[in-house]
Amino acid sequence: MFLKISSGTAFKAQIEAENSKRYPEVYAHEMAHKTAAGAFAGSIVIDKNADGIITGGHVNIKMPSLNPENPLETKKHAQTVINAAMAPASPSSQDFEVAAQARQALKLAEKAITDQKTGKNLDIAA
């Protein structure tokens, strides 16, 4: 999206017009993340460039880490993060990266659960 460079009031009006078109799309995308992440989500942040034009947004989501005492809790947390990352209709490349990170935690949790069931010691350094 390129704006024709203008000065003063006309430029501000162009920015406002562009932002009024972009805001609902960006907000809906971020709200999908926030809603799916529940208690693991932070606030919605709308990002703007130096001219005040909306460039995107984000929601910080707490990533899971293996809880060796309760790997099932880690598994549920990881699945929530995966679902939250993929919640928008059009996930971004960053969304896919977050889901991939959560899938790694999910794998660790599933291994820990299997190890608990078979009586193996948990080795969280792996």
C-alpha positions as a Python dict, from the first residue, in 0.01 Angstrom:
ca = {
    (1, 'M'): (0, 0, 0),
    (2, 'F'): (158, 322, -113),
    (3, 'L'): (28, 665, -33),
    (4, 'K'): (84, 960, -257),
    (5, 'I'): (300, 1202, -62),
    (6, 'S'): (113, 1516, 29),
    (7, 'S'): (171, 1778, 289),
    (8, 'G'): (-14, 1888, 599),
    (9, 'T'): (-382, 1822, 638),
    (10, 'A'): (-419, 1627, 314),
    (11, 'F'): (-147, 1385, 420),
    (12, 'K'): (-310, 1334, 760),
    (13, 'A'): (-642, 1271, 590),
    (14, 'Q'): (-480, 1011, 365),
    (15, 'I'): (-330, 837, 669),
    (16, 'E'): (-663, 839, 850),
    (17, 'A'): (-840, 700, 543),
    (18, 'E'): (-583, 425, 503),
    (19, 'N'): (-592, 340, 873),
    (20, 'S'): (-972, 329, 880),
    (21, 'K'): (-959, 61, 608),
    (22, 'R'): (-673, -136, 763),
    (23, 'Y'): (-766, -123, 1132),
    (24, 'P'): (-1066, -362, 1127),
    (25, 'E'): (-865, -627, 940),
    (26, 'V'): (-562, -602, 1169),
    (27, 'Y'): (-774, -588, 1483),
    (28, 'A'): (-980, -893, 1381),
    (29, 'H'): (-661, -1090, 1311),
    (30, 'E'): (-514, -1004, 1651),
    (31, 'M'): (-842, -1060, 1832),
    (32, 'A'): (-855, -1412, 1688),
    (33, 'H'): (-515, -1479, 1849),
    (34, 'K'): (-617, -1321, 2179),
    (35, 'T'): (-948, -1504, 2202),
    (36, 'A'): (-797, -1845, 2124),
    (37, 'A'): (-503, -1793, 2362),
    (38, 'G'): (-722, -1698, 2657),
    (39, 'A'): (-522, -1647, 2976),
    (40, 'F'): (-193, -1693, 2787),
    (41, 'A'): (-252, -1377, 2578),
    (42, 'G'): (-143, -1024, 2644),
    (43, 'S'): (-300, -709, 2505),
    (44, 'I'): (-358, -636, 2139),
    (45, 'V'): (-98, -395, 2002),
    (46, 'I'): (-153, -217, 1671),
    (47, 'D'): (181, -131, 1509),
    (48, 'K'): (230, 189, 1311),
    (49, 'N'): (522, 327, 1114),
    (50, 'A'): (682, 668, 1169),
    (51, 'D'): (406, 836, 964),
    (52, 'G'): (135, 677, 1180),
    (53, 'I'): (22, 428, 915),
    (54, 'I'): (-89, 91, 1051),
    (55, 'T'): (161, -175, 948),
    (56, 'G'): (30, -471, 1147),
    (57, 'G'): (-25, -582, 1500),
    (58, 'H'): (62, -841, 1757),
    (59, 'V'): (-47, -1011, 2076),
    (60, 'N'): (216, -1150, 2308),
    (61, 'I'): (136, -1510, 2396),
    (62, 'K'): (311, -1694, 2677),
    (63, 'M'): (499, -1987, 2527),
    (64, 'P'): (491, -2319, 2709),
    (65, 'S'): (797, -2473, 2868),
    (66, 'L'): (816, -2830, 2987),
    (67, 'N'): (687, -2879, 3337),
    (68, 'P'): (841, -3216, 3431),
    (69, 'E'): (601, -3244, 3726),
    (70, 'N'): (298, -3199, 3503),
    (71, 'P'): (372, -3259, 3133),
    (72, 'L'): (-1, -3285, 3062),
    (73, 'E'): (-33, -2920, 3162),
    (74, 'T'): (249, -2836, 2920),
    (75, 'K'): (76, -3035, 2646),
    (76, 'K'): (-250, -2845, 2695),
    (77, 'H'): (-66, -2511, 2704),
    (78, 'A'): (122, -2595, 2383),
    (79, 'Q'): (-198, -2698, 2205),
    (80, 'T'): (-364, -2373, 2312),
    (81, 'V'): (-72, -2172, 2171),
    (82, 'I'): (-82, -2367, 1843),
    (83, 'N'): (-457, -2305, 1813),
    (84, 'A'): (-409, -1936, 1895),
    (85, 'A'): (-131, -1893, 1641),
    (86, 'M'): (-342, -2048, 1368),
    (87, 'A'): (-673, -1886, 1472),
    (88, 'P'): (-688, -1601, 1217),
    (89, 'A'): (-837, -1673, 876),
    (90, 'S'): (-501, -1587, 714),
    (91, 'P'): (-214, -1671, 950),
    (92, 'S'): (108, -1477, 890),
    (93, 'S'): (457, -1621, 859),
    (94, 'Q'): (515, -1515, 1221),
    (95, 'D'): (202, -1705, 1322),
    (96, 'F'): (340, -2020, 1158),
    (97, 'E'): (671, -1970, 1343),
    (98, 'V'): (492, -1940, 1678),
    (99, 'A'): (292, -2257, 1604),
    (100, 'A'): (614, -2441, 1515),
    (101, 'Q'): (776, -2337, 1844),
    (102, 'A'): (472, -2455, 2037),
    (103, 'R'): (478, -2786, 1846),
    (104, 'Q'): (831, -2843, 1978),
    (105, 'A'): (706, -2794, 2335),
    (106, 'L'): (415, -3026, 2256),
    (107, 'K'): (656, -3299, 2142),
    (108, 'L'): (860, -3264, 2461),
    (109, 'A'): (546, -3287, 2670),
    (110, 'E'): (421, -3593, 2484),
    (111, 'K'): (759, -3764, 2530),
    (112, 'A'): (752, -3681, 2901),
    (113, 'I'): (401, -3825, 2932),
    (114, 'T'): (511, -4144, 2755),
    (115, 'D'): (819, -4167, 2976),
    (116, 'Q'): (606, -4127, 3288),
    (117, 'K'): (374, -4404, 3173),
    (118, 'T'): (666, -4637, 3103),
    (119, 'G'): (854, -4543, 3420),
    (120, 'K'): (1150, -4377, 3245),
    (121, 'N'): (1329, -4089, 3410),
    (122, 'L'): (1256, -3751, 3260),
    (123, 'D'): (1556, -3594, 3093),
    (124, 'I'): (1458, -3237, 3023),
    (125, 'A'): (1803, -3154, 2886),
    (126, 'A'): (1724, -3344, 2564),
}
